[in-house]
Amino acid sequence: MKKLFFRKSDRYLPVKQKPLPPLALCLLLDMLGCASYLLPFFGEFFDLVWAPISAILYWKLFGGIKGFFGGAFSFFEELMPGLDIIPTFTITWFLQYHKRHKEAIPAGSLKKDFLQF
């Protein structure tokens, strides 16, 4: 009878995921990207050097196809003047963190717990 009312997708099945990078590291990398504003003339040269490093670090930290496209966005963001203030690493960390915690709670578990008091 349970099979008629509860689907398998309602149960929690753990999935092995790549661990998130530390939030402090993401904040530090975003601050390094904004450091170009501290040096008026040399800041743009620093952006030319930092853009490929930032893209590679992004790809290595977050991995996969999303890491590749995010690294490309990070490269573009660091090269374009005025876009350095976007905290790309930190935003991605929070999105990944939220996604993992959303997946950790099964969709039907709250309803089942509420009905079984």
Secondary structure by P-SEA (a helix, b strand, c coil): ccccccccccbbbbbbccccccaaaaaaaaaaaacccccccaaaaaaaaaaaaaaaaaaaacccaaaaaaaaaaaaaaacccccccaaaaaaaaaaaaaaaaaacccaaaaaaaacc
